[in-house]
Amino acid sequence: MRLLVDLERTMERWSNTLWESLVPRARKQAEVVGVLRRECDDRALILDRRRTLVPNAFVIELPPESHRQLTDDSAQVAGHLAAQVRRHAAEQGYTFAGPVGVRLAPADDTRVGRFRIRSRISPLRR
């Protein structure tokens, strides 16, 4: 019986460790997506009844350590976040002046666990 109790405790520890490692990442991703959406909503320019222009160029400033960890996956992360911005814009009926771009950049003045997003409207260059 003692063996089963020990096994159950070990499994529970593993499960808790797994959830602790997964949940914060999902929450942080949702937080970043939420801030990107708010950035679009807050910086929207109403051009006429049918067109509302929103930022399409985003820079997410991360602490240097976080930026180093994401360096290998930055293109995938940026692509996923750009897709989330495009989806939100489609749902809200927003338009862009050019293609949506998200870039990850290091920022020395940002604390660990924090990030800052800068956005602008960047016209399509020909």
Backbone atoms as SQL, in Angstrom:
CREATE TABLE atoms (id INTEGER PRIMARY KEY, chain TEXT, resi INTEGER, resn TEXT, atom TEXT, x REAL, y REAL, z REAL);
INSERT INTO atoms VALUES
  (1, 'A', 1, 'MET', 'N', 0.820, -1.197, 0.000),
  (2, 'A', 1, 'MET', 'CA', 0.000, 0.000, 0.000),
  (3, 'A', 1, 'MET', 'C', 0.866, 1.265, 0.000),
  (4, 'A', 2, 'ARG', 'N', 1.928, 1.235, 0.759),
  (5, 'A', 2, 'ARG', 'CA', 2.815, 2.393, 0.846),
  (6, 'A', 2, 'ARG', 'C', 3.417, 2.708, -0.531),
  (7, 'A', 3, 'LEU', 'N', 3.722, 1.686, -1.287),
  (8, 'A', 3, 'LEU', 'CA', 4.269, 1.870, -2.629),
  (9, 'A', 3, 'LEU', 'C', 3.299, 2.638, -3.521),
  (10, 'A', 4, 'LEU', 'N', 2.020, 2.321, -3.439),
  (11, 'A', 4, 'LEU', 'CA', 1.014, 3.029, -4.244),
  (12, 'A', 4, 'LEU', 'C', 0.870, 4.484, -3.815),
  (13, 'A', 5, 'VAL', 'N', 0.935, 4.751, -2.534),
  (14, 'A', 5, 'VAL', 'CA', 0.842, 6.131, -2.042),
  (15, 'A', 5, 'VAL', 'C', 2.038, 6.941, -2.539),
  (16, 'A', 6, 'ASP', 'N', 3.237, 6.370, -2.461),
  (17, 'A', 6, 'ASP', 'CA', 4.435, 7.061, -2.953),
  (18, 'A', 6, 'ASP', 'C', 4.346, 7.320, -4.455),
  (19, 'A', 7, 'LEU', 'N', 3.876, 6.319, -5.179),
  (20, 'A', 7, 'LEU', 'CA', 3.715, 6.476, -6.616),
  (21, 'A', 7, 'LEU', 'C', 2.708, 7.583, -6.942),
  (22, 'A', 8, 'GLU', 'N', 1.621, 7.618, -6.201),
  (23, 'A', 8, 'GLU', 'CA', 0.599, 8.650, -6.422),
  (24, 'A', 8, 'GLU', 'C', 1.160, 10.041, -6.141),
  (25, 'A', 9, 'ARG', 'N', 1.933, 10.178, -5.082),
  (26, 'A', 9, 'ARG', 'CA', 2.532, 11.476, -4.752),
  (27, 'A', 9, 'ARG', 'C', 3.533, 11.915, -5.822),
  (28, 'A', 10, 'THR', 'N', 4.309, 10.978, -6.302),
  (29, 'A', 10, 'THR', 'CA', 5.269, 11.286, -7.362),
  (30, 'A', 10, 'THR', 'C', 4.552, 11.752, -8.620),
  (31, 'A', 11, 'MET', 'N', 3.497, 11.037, -8.990),
  (32, 'A', 11, 'MET', 'CA', 2.718, 11.429, -10.172),
  (33, 'A', 11, 'MET', 'C', 2.091, 12.808, -9.975),
  (34, 'A', 12, 'GLU', 'N', 1.616, 13.078, -8.791),
  (35, 'A', 12, 'GLU', 'CA', 1.008, 14.377, -8.513),
  (36, 'A', 12, 'GLU', 'C', 2.046, 15.492, -8.615),
  (37, 'A', 13, 'ARG', 'N', 3.267, 15.253, -8.108),
  (38, 'A', 13, 'ARG', 'CA', 4.340, 16.243, -8.215),
  (39, 'A', 13, 'ARG', 'C', 4.676, 16.515, -9.675),
  (40, 'A', 14, 'TRP', 'N', 4.775, 15.452, -10.474),
  (41, 'A', 14, 'TRP', 'CA', 5.069, 15.615, -11.895),
  (42, 'A', 14, 'TRP', 'C', 3.969, 16.407, -12.583),
  (43, 'A', 15, 'SER', 'N', 2.734, 16.083, -12.254),
  (44, 'A', 15, 'SER', 'CA', 1.600, 16.782, -12.859),
  (45, 'A', 15, 'SER', 'C', 1.622, 18.265, -12.499),
  (46, 'A', 16, 'ASN', 'N', 1.865, 18.565, -11.226),
  (47, 'A', 16, 'ASN', 'CA', 1.917, 19.964, -10.788),
  (48, 'A', 16, 'ASN', 'C', 3.049, 20.718, -11.473),
  (49, 'A', 17, 'THR', 'N', 4.198, 20.048, -11.593),
  (50, 'A', 17, 'THR', 'CA', 5.335, 20.675, -12.268),
  (51, 'A', 17, 'THR', 'C', 4.993, 20.973, -13.722),
  (52, 'A', 18, 'LEU', 'N', 4.353, 20.027, -14.365),
  (53, 'A', 18, 'LEU', 'CA', 3.959, 20.214, -15.760),
  (54, 'A', 18, 'LEU', 'C', 2.997, 21.387, -15.898),
  (55, 'A', 19, 'TRP', 'N', 1.978, 21.446, -15.058),
  (56, 'A', 19, 'TRP', 'CA', 1.004, 22.529, -15.150),
  (57, 'A', 19, 'TRP', 'C', 1.640, 23.879, -14.848),
  (58, 'A', 20, 'GLU', 'N', 2.538, 23.919, -13.879),
  (59, 'A', 20, 'GLU', 'CA', 3.214, 25.178, -13.562),
  (60, 'A', 20, 'GLU', 'C', 4.056, 25.668, -14.723),
  (61, 'A', 21, 'SER', 'N', 4.634, 24.731, -15.467),
  (62, 'A', 21, 'SER', 'CA', 5.449, 25.150, -16.598),
  (63, 'A', 21, 'SER', 'C', 4.609, 25.541, -17.807),
  (64, 'A', 22, 'LEU', 'N', 3.412, 24.969, -17.956),
  (65, 'A', 22, 'LEU', 'CA', 2.565, 25.258, -19.110),
  (66, 'A', 22, 'LEU', 'C', 1.663, 26.464, -18.920),
  (67, 'A', 23, 'VAL', 'N', 1.030, 26.586, -17.802),
  (68, 'A', 23, 'VAL', 'CA', 0.027, 27.629, -17.590),
  (69, 'A', 23, 'VAL', 'C', 0.609, 29.035, -17.676),
  (70, 'A', 24, 'PRO', 'N', 1.744, 29.338, -17.031),
  (71, 'A', 24, 'PRO', 'CA', 2.259, 30.701, -17.167),
  (72, 'A', 24, 'PRO', 'C', 2.550, 31.091, -18.605),
  (73, 'A', 25, 'ARG', 'N', 3.071, 30.178, -19.407),
  (74, 'A', 25, 'ARG', 'CA', 3.355, 30.511, -20.808),
  (75, 'A', 25, 'ARG', 'C', 2.075, 30.834, -21.559),
  (76, 'A', 26, 'ALA', 'N', 1.049, 30.031, -21.362),
  (77, 'A', 26, 'ALA', 'CA', -0.219, 30.288, -22.041),
  (78, 'A', 26, 'ALA', 'C', -0.800, 31.617, -21.583),
  (79, 'A', 27, 'ARG', 'N', -0.696, 31.893, -20.287),
  (80, 'A', 27, 'ARG', 'CA', -1.228, 33.147, -19.761),
  (81, 'A', 27, 'ARG', 'C', -0.444, 34.322, -20.326),
  (82, 'A', 28, 'LYS', 'N', 0.886, 34.217, -20.398),
  (83, 'A', 28, 'LYS', 'CA', 1.697, 35.303, -20.944),
  (84, 'A', 28, 'LYS', 'C', 1.385, 35.528, -22.414),
  (85, 'A', 29, 'GLN', 'N', 1.209, 34.449, -23.168),
  (86, 'A', 29, 'GLN', 'CA', 0.868, 34.590, -24.583),
  (87, 'A', 29, 'GLN', 'C', -0.472, 35.294, -24.726),
  (88, 'A', 30, 'ALA', 'N', -1.453, 34.889, -23.923),
  (89, 'A', 30, 'ALA', 'CA', -2.756, 35.538, -23.980),
  (90, 'A', 30, 'ALA', 'C', -2.643, 37.004, -23.578),
  (91, 'A', 31, 'GLU', 'N', -1.753, 37.302, -22.640),
  (92, 'A', 31, 'GLU', 'CA', -1.553, 38.676, -22.204),
  (93, 'A', 31, 'GLU', 'C', -0.960, 39.510, -23.341),
  (94, 'A', 32, 'VAL', 'N', 0.021, 38.972, -24.045),
  (95, 'A', 32, 'VAL', 'CA', 0.641, 39.690, -25.161),
  (96, 'A', 32, 'VAL', 'C', -0.381, 39.923, -26.270),
  (97, 'A', 33, 'VAL', 'N', -1.158, 38.898, -26.608),
  (98, 'A', 33, 'VAL', 'CA', -2.188, 39.035, -27.641),
  (99, 'A', 33, 'VAL', 'C', -3.214, 40.078, -27.216),
  (100, 'A', 34, 'GLY', 'N', -3.600, 40.072, -25.950),
  (101, 'A', 34, 'GLY', 'CA', -4.551, 41.068, -25.447),
  (102, 'A', 34, 'GLY', 'C', -4.020, 42.481, -25.568),
  (103, 'A', 35, 'VAL', 'N', -2.742, 42.665, -25.270),
  (104, 'A', 35, 'VAL', 'CA', -2.143, 43.997, -25.381),
  (105, 'A', 35, 'VAL', 'C', -2.068, 44.424, -26.845),
  (106, 'A', 36, 'LEU', 'N', -1.745, 43.501, -27.746),
  (107, 'A', 36, 'LEU', 'CA', -1.729, 43.828, -29.177),
  (108, 'A', 36, 'LEU', 'C', -3.119, 44.249, -29.650),
  (109, 'A', 37, 'ARG', 'N', -4.137, 43.542, -29.199),
  (110, 'A', 37, 'ARG', 'CA', -5.515, 43.905, -29.569),
  (111, 'A', 37, 'ARG', 'C', -5.880, 45.281, -29.030),
  (112, 'A', 38, 'ARG', 'N', -5.528, 45.529, -27.770),
  (113, 'A', 38, 'ARG', 'CA', -5.823, 46.837, -27.175),
  (114, 'A', 38, 'ARG', 'C', -5.077, 47.947, -27.906),
  (115, 'A', 39, 'GLU', 'N', -3.853, 47.645, -28.316),
  (116, 'A', 39, 'GLU', 'CA', -3.064, 48.632, -29.056),
  (117, 'A', 39, 'GLU', 'C', -3.792, 49.016, -30.342),
  (118, 'A', 40, 'CYS', 'N', -4.354, 48.045, -31.037),
  (119, 'A', 40, 'CYS', 'CA', -5.143, 48.326, -32.250),
  (120, 'A', 40, 'CYS', 'C', -6.371, 49.160, -31.900),
  (121, 'A', 41, 'ASP', 'N', -7.085, 48.740, -30.875),
  (122, 'A', 41, 'ASP', 'CA', -8.318, 49.440, -30.490),
  (123, 'A', 41, 'ASP', 'C', -8.043, 50.874, -30.049),
  (124, 'A', 42, 'ASP', 'N', -7.005, 51.061, -29.245),
  (125, 'A', 42, 'ASP', 'CA', -6.710, 52.386, -28.687),
  (126, 'A', 42, 'ASP', 'C', -6.130, 53.350, -29.719),
  (127, 'A', 43, 'ARG', 'N', -5.440, 52.835, -30.715),
  (128, 'A', 43, 'ARG', 'CA', -4.777, 53.700, -31.693),
  (129, 'A', 43, 'ARG', 'C', -5.494, 53.732, -33.037),
  (130, 'A', 44, 'ALA', 'N', -6.739, 53.306, -33.056),
  (131, 'A', 44, 'ALA', 'CA', -7.518, 53.273, -34.298),
  (132, 'A', 44, 'ALA', 'C', -7.833, 54.688, -34.778),
  (133, 'A', 45, 'LEU', 'N', -7.726, 54.878, -36.083),
  (134, 'A', 45, 'LEU', 'CA', -8.073, 56.156, -36.714),
  (135, 'A', 45, 'LEU', 'C', -9.284, 55.931, -37.609),
  (136, 'A', 46, 'ILE', 'N', -10.372, 56.631, -37.325),
  (137, 'A', 46, 'ILE', 'CA', -11.577, 56.493, -38.132),
  (138, 'A', 46, 'ILE', 'C', -11.428, 57.391, -39.353),
  (139, 'A', 47, 'LEU', 'N', -11.372, 56.763, -40.523),
  (140, 'A', 47, 'LEU', 'CA', -11.201, 57.515, -41.767),
  (141, 'A', 47, 'LEU', 'C', -12.544, 57.906, -42.369),
  (142, 'A', 48, 'ASP', 'N', -13.494, 57.001, -42.353),
  (143, 'A', 48, 'ASP', 'CA', -14.862, 57.268, -42.781),
  (144, 'A', 48, 'ASP', 'C', -15.756, 56.193, -42.163),
  (145, 'A', 49, 'ARG', 'N', -16.997, 56.141, -42.589),
  (146, 'A', 49, 'ARG', 'CA', -17.944, 55.195, -41.979),
  (147, 'A', 49, 'ARG', 'C', -17.530, 53.737, -42.121),
  (148, 'A', 50, 'ARG', 'N', -16.825, 53.431, -43.165),
  (149, 'A', 50, 'ARG', 'CA', -16.499, 52.033, -43.444),
  (150, 'A', 50, 'ARG', 'C', -15.038, 51.672, -43.199),
  (151, 'A', 51, 'ARG', 'N', -14.210, 52.657, -42.934),
  (152, 'A', 51, 'ARG', 'CA', -12.784, 52.370, -42.790),
  (153, 'A', 51, 'ARG', 'C', -12.228, 52.921, -41.489),
  (154, 'A', 52, 'THR', 'N', -11.618, 52.034, -40.737),
  (155, 'A', 52, 'THR', 'CA', -10.905, 52.405, -39.525),
  (156, 'A', 52, 'THR', 'C', -9.497, 51.854, -39.653),
  (157, 'A', 53, 'LEU', 'N', -8.521, 52.730, -39.629),
  (158, 'A', 53, 'LEU', 'CA', -7.126, 52.367, -39.822),
  (159, 'A', 53, 'LEU', 'C', -6.474, 52.094, -38.469),
  (160, 'A', 54, 'VAL', 'N', -5.735, 51.000, -38.382),
  (161, 'A', 54, 'VAL', 'CA', -5.056, 50.630, -37.135),
  (162, 'A', 54, 'VAL', 'C', -3.579, 50.379, -37.411),
  (163, 'A', 55, 'PRO', 'N', -2.756, 50.401, -36.359),
  (164, 'A', 55, 'PRO', 'CA', -1.331, 50.132, -36.543),
  (165, 'A', 55, 'PRO', 'C', -1.080, 48.759, -37.172),
  (166, 'A', 56, 'ASN', 'N', -0.026, 48.684, -37.940),
  (167, 'A', 56, 'ASN', 'CA', 0.327, 47.414, -38.571),
  (168, 'A', 56, 'ASN', 'C', 1.777, 47.014, -38.318),
  (169, 'A', 57, 'ALA', 'N', 2.548, 47.864, -37.669),
  (170, 'A', 57, 'ALA', 'CA', 3.940, 47.548, -37.343),
  (171, 'A', 57, 'ALA', 'C', 4.094, 47.560, -35.827),
  (172, 'A', 58, 'PHE', 'N', 4.468, 46.422, -35.271),
  (173, 'A', 58, 'PHE', 'CA', 4.565, 46.270, -33.824),
  (174, 'A', 58, 'PHE', 'C', 5.967, 45.802, -33.445),
  (175, 'A', 59, 'VAL', 'N', 6.489, 46.376, -32.363),
  (176, 'A', 59, 'VAL', 'CA', 7.760, 45.936, -31.791),
  (177, 'A', 59, 'VAL', 'C', 7.467, 45.558, -30.344),
  (178, 'A', 60, 'ILE', 'N', 7.771, 44.318, -30.007),
  (179, 'A', 60, 'ILE', 'CA', 7.598, 43.851, -28.634),
  (180, 'A', 60, 'ILE', 'C', 8.973, 43.859, -27.987),
  (181, 'A', 61, 'GLU', 'N', 9.140, 44.743, -26.992),
  (182, 'A', 61, 'GLU', 'CA', 10.421, 44.874, -26.304),
  (183, 'A', 61, 'GLU', 'C', 10.416, 43.962, -25.085),
  (184, 'A', 62, 'LEU', 'N', 11.408, 43.090, -25.043),
  (185, 'A', 62, 'LEU', 'CA', 11.526, 42.078, -23.994),
  (186, 'A', 62, 'LEU', 'C', 12.817, 42.277, -23.208),
  (187, 'A', 63, 'PRO', 'N', 12.868, 41.759, -21.982),
  (188, 'A', 63, 'PRO', 'CA', 14.148, 41.759, -21.270),
  (189, 'A', 63, 'PRO', 'C', 15.170, 40.952, -22.079),
  (190, 'A', 64, 'PRO', 'N', 16.446, 41.295, -22.006),
  (191, 'A', 64, 'PRO', 'CA', 17.457, 40.595, -22.803),
  (192, 'A', 64, 'PRO', 'C', 17.431, 39.073, -22.630),
  (193, 'A', 65, 'GLU', 'N', 17.242, 38.589, -21.409),
  (194, 'A', 65, 'GLU', 'CA', 17.227, 37.144, -21.168),
  (195, 'A', 65, 'GLU', 'C', 16.059, 36.485, -21.892),
  (196, 'A', 66, 'SER', 'N', 14.873, 37.081, -21.821),
  (197, 'A', 66, 'SER', 'CA', 13.705, 36.535, -22.514),
  (198, 'A', 66, 'SER', 'C', 13.908, 36.580, -24.021),
  (199, 'A', 67, 'HIS', 'N', 14.505, 37.648, -24.506),
  (200, 'A', 67, 'HIS', 'CA', 14.749, 37.774, -25.939),
  (201, 'A', 67, 'HIS', 'C', 15.714, 36.687, -26.413),
  (202, 'A', 68, 'ARG', 'N', 16.766, 36.421, -25.628),
  (203, 'A', 68, 'ARG', 'CA', 17.717, 35.359, -25.983),
  (204, 'A', 68, 'ARG', 'C', 17.026, 33.992, -26.041),
  (205, 'A', 69, 'GLN', 'N', 16.110, 33.743, -25.115),
  (206, 'A', 69, 'GLN', 'CA', 15.408, 32.460, -25.097),
  (207, 'A', 69, 'GLN', 'C', 14.518, 32.290, -26.321),
  (208, 'A', 70, 'LEU', 'N', 13.979, 33.384, -26.831),
  (209, 'A', 70, 'LEU', 'CA', 13.062, 33.317, -27.973),
  (210, 'A', 70, 'LEU', 'C', 13.758, 33.517, -29.319),
  (211, 'A', 71, 'THR', 'N', 15.059, 33.743, -29.322),
  (212, 'A', 71, 'THR', 'CA', 15.772, 34.044, -30.565),
  (213, 'A', 71, 'THR', 'C', 15.545, 32.990, -31.638),
  (214, 'A', 72, 'ASP', 'N', 15.635, 31.714, -31.268),
  (215, 'A', 72, 'ASP', 'CA', 15.467, 30.647, -32.263),
  (216, 'A', 72, 'ASP', 'C', 14.041, 30.569, -32.796),
  (217, 'A', 73, 'ASP', 'N', 13.061, 30.901, -31.965),
  (218, 'A', 73, 'ASP', 'CA', 11.658, 30.786, -32.352),
  (219, 'A', 73, 'ASP', 'C', 11.006, 32.127, -32.672),
  (220, 'A', 74, 'SER', 'N', 11.791, 33.193, -32.765),
  (221, 'A', 74, 'SER', 'CA', 11.201, 34.526, -32.903),
  (222, 'A', 74, 'SER', 'C', 10.361, 34.676, -34.169),
  (223, 'A', 75, 'ALA', 'N', 10.762, 34.052, -35.258),
  (224, 'A', 75, 'ALA', 'CA', 9.977, 34.159, -36.492),
  (225, 'A', 75, 'ALA', 'C', 8.620, 33.491, -36.332),
  (226, 'A', 76, 'GLN', 'N', 8.585, 32.336, -35.684),
  (227, 'A', 76, 'GLN', 'CA', 7.307, 31.645, -35.460),
  (228, 'A', 76, 'GLN', 'C', 6.428, 32.426, -34.508),
  (229, 'A', 77, 'VAL', 'N', 7.027, 32.931, -33.428),
  (230, 'A', 77, 'VAL', 'CA', 6.261, 33.705, -32.442),
  (231, 'A', 77, 'VAL', 'C', 5.698, 34.960, -33.097),
  (232, 'A', 78, 'ALA', 'N', 6.540, 35.672, -33.840),
  (233, 'A', 78, 'ALA', 'CA', 6.106, 36.902, -34.502),
  (234, 'A', 78, 'ALA', 'C', 5.012, 36.612, -35.524),
  (235, 'A', 79, 'GLY', 'N', 5.156, 35.525, -36.275),
  (236, 'A', 79, 'GLY', 'CA', 4.125, 35.155, -37.249),
  (237, 'A', 79, 'GLY', 'C', 2.802, 34.833, -36.597),
  (238, 'A', 80, 'HIS', 'N', 2.862, 34.112, -35.480),
  (239, 'A', 80, 'HIS', 'CA', 1.635, 33.772, -34.754),
  (240, 'A', 80, 'HIS', 'C', 0.963, 35.035, -34.214),
  (241, 'A', 81, 'LEU', 'N', 1.747, 35.932, -33.643),
  (242, 'A', 81, 'LEU', 'CA', 1.179, 37.170, -33.096),
  (243, 'A', 81, 'LEU', 'C', 0.608, 38.056, -34.208),
  (244, 'A', 82, 'ALA', 'N', 1.272, 38.113, -35.355),
  (245, 'A', 82, 'ALA', 'CA', 0.751, 38.889, -36.487),
  (246, 'A', 82, 'ALA', 'C', -0.573, 38.305, -36.961),
  (247, 'A', 83, 'ALA', 'N', -0.679, 36.983, -36.968),
  (248, 'A', 83, 'ALA', 'CA', -1.947, 36.339, -37.353),
  (249, 'A', 83, 'ALA', 'C', -3.054, 36.685, -36.368),
  (250, 'A', 84, 'GLN', 'N', -2.729, 36.775, -35.088),
  (251, 'A', 84, 'GLN', 'CA', -3.729, 37.156, -34.084),
  (252, 'A', 84, 'GLN', 'C', -4.192, 38.596, -34.290),
  (253, 'A', 85, 'VAL', 'N', -3.264, 39.471, -34.656),
  (254, 'A', 85, 'VAL', 'CA', -3.628, 40.873, -34.934),
  (255, 'A', 85, 'VAL', 'C', -4.539, 40.936, -36.153),
  (256, 'A', 86, 'ARG', 'N', -4.193, 40.202, -37.212),
  (257, 'A', 86, 'ARG', 'CA', -5.026, 40.191, -38.420),
  (258, 'A', 86, 'ARG', 'C', -6.422, 39.642, -38.122),
  (259, 'A', 87, 'ARG', 'N', -6.500, 38.606, -37.306),
  (260, 'A', 87, 'ARG', 'CA', -7.798, 38.026, -36.943),
  (261, 'A', 87, 'ARG', 'C', -8.650, 39.042, -36.177),
  (262, 'A', 88, 'HIS', 'N', -8.038, 39.730, -35.222),
  (263, 'A', 88, 'HIS', 'CA', -8.770, 40.739, -34.449),
  (264, 'A', 88, 'HIS', 'C', -9.239, 41.871, -35.362),
  (265, 'A', 89, 'ALA', 'N', -8.386, 42.285, -36.285),
  (266, 'A', 89, 'ALA', 'CA', -8.753, 43.361, -37.208),
  (267, 'A', 89, 'ALA', 'C', -9.921, 42.934, -38.093),
  (268, 'A', 90, 'ALA', 'N', -9.910, 41.696, -38.540),
  (269, 'A', 90, 'ALA', 'CA', -11.017, 41.203, -39.373),
  (270, 'A', 90, 'ALA', 'C', -12.314, 41.173, -38.579),
  (271, 'A', 91, 'GLU', 'N', -12.239, 40.754, -37.330),
  (272, 'A', 91, 'GLU', 'CA', -13.442, 40.705, -36.488),
  (273, 'A', 91, 'GLU', 'C', -14.012, 42.096, -36.237),
  (274, 'A', 92, 'GLN', 'N', -13.129, 43.097, -36.121),
  (275, 'A', 92, 'GLN', 'CA', -13.560, 44.464, -35.814),
  (276, 'A', 92, 'GLN', 'C', -13.815, 45.309, -37.058),
  (277, 'A', 93, 'GLY', 'N', -13.450, 44.809, -38.219),
  (278, 'A', 93, 'GLY', 'CA', -13.629, 45.571, -39.450),
  (279, 'A', 93, 'GLY', 'C', -12.550, 46.629, -39.657),
  (280, 'A', 94, 'TYR', 'N', -11.368, 46.431, -39.085),
  (281, 'A', 94, 'TYR', 'CA', -10.265, 47.368, -39.217),
  (282, 'A', 94, 'TYR', 'C', -9.529, 47.135, -40.540),
  (283, 'A', 95, 'THR', 'N', -8.811, 48.178, -40.976),
  (284, 'A', 95, 'THR', 'CA', -7.959, 48.049, -42.153),
  (285, 'A', 95, 'THR', 'C', -6.531, 48.447, -41.783),
  (286, 'A', 96, 'PHE', 'N', -5.587, 48.003, -42.587),
  (287, 'A', 96, 'PHE', 'CA', -4.174, 48.307, -42.376),
  (288, 'A', 96, 'PHE', 'C', -3.655, 49.119, -43.554),
  (289, 'A', 97, 'ALA', 'N', -2.620, 49.928, -43.296),
  (290, 'A', 97, 'ALA', 'CA', -1.990, 50.706, -44.359),
  (291, 'A', 97, 'ALA', 'C', -0.977, 49.862, -45.130),
  (292, 'A', 98, 'GLY', 'N', -0.585, 48.748, -44.580),
  (293, 'A', 98, 'GLY', 'CA', 0.397, 47.861, -45.197),
  (294, 'A', 98, 'GLY', 'C', 0.348, 46.511, -44.511),
  (295, 'A', 99, 'PRO', 'N', 1.304, 45.652, -44.805),
  (296, 'A', 99, 'PRO', 'CA', 1.303, 44.330, -44.187),
  (297, 'A', 99, 'PRO', 'C', 1.561, 44.419, -42.679),
  (298, 'A', 100, 'VAL', 'N', 0.994, 43.481, -41.937),
  (299, 'A', 100, 'VAL', 'CA', 1.175, 43.439, -40.487),
  (300, 'A', 100, 'VAL', 'C', 2.520, 42.793, -40.185),
  (301, 'A', 101, 'GLY', 'N', 3.294, 43.455, -39.348),
  (302, 'A', 101, 'GLY', 'CA', 4.591, 42.923, -38.944),
  (303, 'A', 101, 'GLY', 'C', 4.773, 43.025, -37.445),
  (304, 'A', 102, 'VAL', 'N', 5.279, 41.962, -36.859),
  (305, 'A', 102, 'VAL', 'CA', 5.605, 41.944, -35.434),
  (306, 'A', 102, 'VAL', 'C', 7.072, 41.569, -35.320),
  (307, 'A', 103, 'ARG', 'N', 7.799, 42.341, -34.523),
  (308, 'A', 103, 'ARG', 'CA', 9.227, 42.079, -34.332),
  (309, 'A', 103, 'ARG', 'C', 9.521, 42.030, -32.845),
  (310, 'A', 104, 'LEU', 'N', 10.353, 41.094, -32.437),
  (311, 'A', 104, 'LEU', 'CA', 10.790, 40.987, -31.050),
  (312, 'A', 104, 'LEU', 'C', 12.148, 41.664, -30.921),
  (313, 'A', 105, 'ALA', 'N', 12.301, 42.503, -29.888),
  (314, 'A', 105, 'ALA', 'CA', 13.550, 43.235, -29.705),
  (315, 'A', 105, 'ALA', 'C', 13.926, 43.242, -28.230),
  (316, 'A', 106, 'PRO', 'N', 15.227, 43.226, -27.927),
  (317, 'A', 106, 'PRO', 'CA', 15.648, 43.311, -26.523),
  (318, 'A', 106, 'PRO', 'C', 15.558, 44.751, -26.023),
  (319, 'A', 107, 'ALA', 'N', 15.269, 44.901, -24.748),
  (320, 'A', 107, 'ALA', 'CA', 15.230, 46.223, -24.126),
  (321, 'A', 107, 'ALA', 'C', 15.879, 46.114, -22.753),
  (322, 'A', 108, 'ASP', 'N', 16.950, 46.855, -22.542),
  (323, 'A', 108, 'ASP', 'CA', 17.692, 46.772, -21.281),
  (324, 'A', 108, 'ASP', 'C', 16.913, 47.325, -20.098),
  (325, 'A', 109, 'ASP', 'N', 15.979, 48.229, -20.353),
  (326, 'A', 109, 'ASP', 'CA', 15.244, 48.850, -19.258),
  (327, 'A', 109, 'ASP', 'C', 13.958, 48.109, -18.888),
  (328, 'A', 110, 'THR', 'N', 13.756, 46.905, -19.414),
  (329, 'A', 110, 'THR', 'CA', 12.561, 46.115, -19.118),
  (330, 'A', 110, 'THR', 'C', 12.934, 45.019, -18.123),
  (331, 'A', 111, 'ARG', 'N', 12.137, 44.898, -17.056),
  (332, 'A', 111, 'ARG', 'CA', 12.400, 43.893, -16.026),
  (333, 'A', 111, 'ARG', 'C', 11.955, 42.516, -16.488),
  (334, 'A', 112, 'VAL', 'N', 12.532, 41.493, -15.887),
  (335, 'A', 112, 'VAL', 'CA', 12.177, 40.109, -16.190),
  (336, 'A', 112, 'VAL', 'C', 10.688, 39.905, -15.909),
  (337, 'A', 113, 'GLY', 'N', 10.012, 39.233, -16.838),
  (338, 'A', 113, 'GLY', 'CA', 8.583, 38.988, -16.684),
  (339, 'A', 113, 'GLY', 'C', 7.721, 40.130, -17.215),
  (340, 'A', 114, 'ARG', 'N', 8.343, 41.185, -17.725),
  (341, 'A', 114, 'ARG', 'CA', 7.616, 42.338, -18.251),
  (342, 'A', 114, 'ARG', 'C', 7.927, 42.491, -19.732),
  (343, 'A', 115, 'PHE', 'N', 7.091, 43.229, -20.431),
  (344, 'A', 115, 'PHE', 'CA', 7.343, 43.532, -21.833),
  (345, 'A', 115, 'PHE', 'C', 6.675, 44.853, -22.162),
  (346, 'A', 116, 'ARG', 'N', 7.060, 45.440, -23.279),
  (347, 'A', 116, 'ARG', 'CA', 6.474, 46.704, -23.729),
  (348, 'A', 116, 'ARG', 'C', 6.211, 46.565, -25.220),
  (349, 'A', 117, 'ILE', 'N', 5.094, 47.110, -25.682),
  (350, 'A', 117, 'ILE', 'CA', 4.754, 47.038, -27.097),
  (351, 'A', 117, 'ILE', 'C', 4.685, 48.449, -27.662),
  (352, 'A', 118, 'ARG', 'N', 5.361, 48.639, -28.763),
  (353, 'A', 118, 'ARG', 'CA', 5.302, 49.914, -29.494),
  (354, 'A', 118, 'ARG', 'C', 4.670, 49.605, -30.849),
  (355, 'A', 119, 'SER', 'N', 3.819, 50.508, -31.304),
  (356, 'A', 119, 'SER', 'CA', 3.155, 50.274, -32.587),
  (357, 'A', 119, 'SER', 'C', 3.127, 51.561, -33.398),
  (358, 'A', 120, 'ARG', 'N', 2.966, 51.369, -34.695),
  (359, 'A', 120, 'ARG', 'CA', 2.828, 52.530, -35.582),
  (360, 'A', 120, 'ARG', 'C', 2.121, 52.086, -36.854),
  (361, 'A', 121, 'ILE', 'N', 1.627, 53.057, -37.559),
  (362, 'A', 121, 'ILE', 'CA', 1.025, 52.791, -38.870),
  (363, 'A', 121, 'ILE', 'C', 2.135, 52.965, -39.890),
  (364, 'A', 122, 'SER', 'N', 2.390, 51.892, -40.624),
  (365, 'A', 122, 'SER', 'CA', 3.468, 51.899, -41.596),
  (366, 'A', 122, 'SER', 'C', 2.870, 51.642, -42.980),
  (367, 'A', 123, 'PRO', 'N', 2.894, 52.648, -43.847),
  (368, 'A', 123, 'PRO', 'CA', 2.279, 52.481, -45.167),
  (369, 'A', 123, 'PRO', 'C', 3.038, 51.469, -46.018),
  (370, 'A', 124, 'LEU', 'N', 2.327, 50.917, -46.974),
  (371, 'A', 124, 'LEU', 'CA', 2.891, 49.972, -47.924),
  (372, 'A', 124, 'LEU', 'C', 3.897, 50.694, -48.799),
  (373, 'A', 125, 'ARG', 'N', 5.116, 50.165, -48.848),
  (374, 'A', 125, 'ARG', 'CA', 6.155, 50.799, -49.674),
  (375, 'A', 125, 'ARG', 'C', 6.215, 50.103, -51.017),
  (376, 'A', 126, 'ARG', 'N', 6.365, 50.890, -52.055),
  (377, 'A', 126, 'ARG', 'CA', 6.424, 50.343, -53.425),
  (378, 'A', 126, 'ARG', 'C', 7.777, 50.523, -54.017);
